[in-house]
Amino acid sequence: MRTLRKVHLYLGCFFAPLLLFYLSTGWYQTLHPNRNKGLGEKGDWVTSLRSVHVDQVYPSEQAVSYSPRLYRVLVVIMCVSLLLTLAIGVYLAFRTSRKQWPVWLSIALGFLIPILLLRLGQHR
């Protein structure tokens, strides 16, 4: 249990800045869906950050071409680590909670509320 907590802690802390970046740029894109469509198009700083989020490149006037391979590897590692951290967090929630029904209810609502909101947003 102690090892799992440490893994959970260190993975969460290591990837927190990158997750915060993706969360904030994804949030911005959700509210402002219009964006430049070219790979690595130079614009203001917001456009540059959107390009990192979507294309995995940071636009630069000095760059002749881009290879996002290394950055994509980091993002895949981040995603796998986030899944692992989430699984450890849920496991710890069950192991440390006296009552398990609030954990089950939270998980169920975490699935159902987004589905409900998406369905409510559909116009037929």
N, C-alpha and C positions, 0 to 999 in steps of 0.2 A: 504494500500500500504506500509506503514511504517513497519507494522508487517511482511509482506511478505519479505521485504528486510532484516529484521533482521534474520528471519528464514533461508533465502538463505545464508546470511553471516555466521551465526554460524554453520549451517550444513556443508557448504563448508570448513570452517576453521577446524572444528573438524575432518572431514574425509580426509582432504588433505594429511596428512602423510601416511595413509593406501592406499589411491588412488595412491599416488606417488609410493609407494612400488609395488602395483600390476601393475601399468603402466610400471615401469622400469623392473621388472622381466618378465612381459609379452613381453616387447620389446626384452629383451635378449633371451627369448625362441623362439621368431619369427626368430631371426637371427641365433640361435644355437639350432635347433630342437632336436638334439640327447641328450638324458638325461638318467640317471639311471632310471630303471623301478620299483625298489623295494620301498615299502612304507618306508619313513624315512631313506633312505640309507645315511650313513655318507660319506662325501667327503670334498672337499674344501668349502669355505664359499659361493661360487656361487651355488654349488650343494645344500647346506643347504637352501639357499633362494629360489631356485627353488622348493625344497620340500615343503616349506611353501606355495608357490603359488599354486602348483598342489595338494598336499596331505593334506594341512592345518596342518602339523606337523613340528616341528623343530627337526631334528635328533640329538640325544644325546646318548653317549655311556652309560650313567647311566640309561636311560629309558628302562623299560622292555616291555612296550606296550604304545600305544598312544590312546587318545580320543580327536578328533578334534571338538567335539560337541560345546563347548563354543566358540571356535574361529569361527566356521561356523555360529553360531548365530550372532556374531559381523559382519561377512562378509555379511550376508543377510540383517542386519540392514543398513550396509553401502550401499548396492546395492539399497535398497528401498529409502534411504535418497538421494542417487545420482539421482535416477529417480525423486524424489520430487524436488530436487534442480534444475535439468535440466528443469523440467516443470515450476517452478517459474521463472527461468532465461528467458525462451522463453516468458512467460507471460509478464515479465517486459520489454523485448525487444519490444514487440508489444505496450505496454502501454506508453513507454517512447520515442519511435521513431516517428518522425513526418511523415516519409514516411514508409509505411509497406512493400512495394515491396522488399526492400533490405533484410528484415528479411525473407520473404517468399523465396526469391532467395537463401539465405544462407542455409535455411532448405532443400530446394529442392536439392541444390548442395551437401549438406551433405549426402543425401541419394544416389544420382545418381553417384557421382564420385567414391565412394568405389565399387559400383556394376559394373561400367564401368571398373575399374582397375582389378577386379576379372575376369570379362569376357575376358579382353585382355590377361590375364595370362593363359587362357585355351588353350591347344594345341589339335587340332582335326585332 
